[in-house]
């Protein structure tokens, strides 16, 4: 009888774990989707051409510099170029 209660508790615990694993998987999917949306928004806001984006990514990979630093420098250069052209 005590063994039956333990087995029932094991079954309930496994069901809870299964439900939590499903919930975790869904949360990880939502997180990845939100990260992708954020990345797309950041790239679009930089208004880089296809070639400029590729050059930026290559420069990022070639240097041990955070992407934010490279992007900030690039955007600053773009602003200066636009100011010179005006």
Rosetta blueprint (number, residue, H / E / L):
1 X L
2 X H
3 X H
4 X H
5 X H
6 X H
7 X H
8 X H
9 X H
10 X H
11 X H
12 X H
13 X H
14 X H
15 X H
16 X H
17 X H
18 X H
19 X H
20 X H
21 X H
22 X H
23 X H
24 X H
25 X H
26 X H
27 X H
28 X H
29 X H
30 X H
31 X H
32 X H
33 X H
34 X H
35 X H
36 X H
37 X H
38 X H
39 X H
40 X H
41 X H
42 X H
43 X H
44 X H
45 X H
46 X H
47 X L
48 X L
49 X L
50 X H
51 X H
52 X H
53 X H
54 X H
55 X H
56 X H
57 X H
58 X H
59 X H
60 X H
61 X H
62 X H
63 X L
64 X L
65 X L
66 X L
67 X H
68 X H
69 X H
70 X H
71 X H
72 X H
73 X H
74 X H
75 X H
76 X H
77 X H
78 X H
79 X H
80 X H
81 X H
82 X H
83 X H
84 X H
85 X H
86 X L
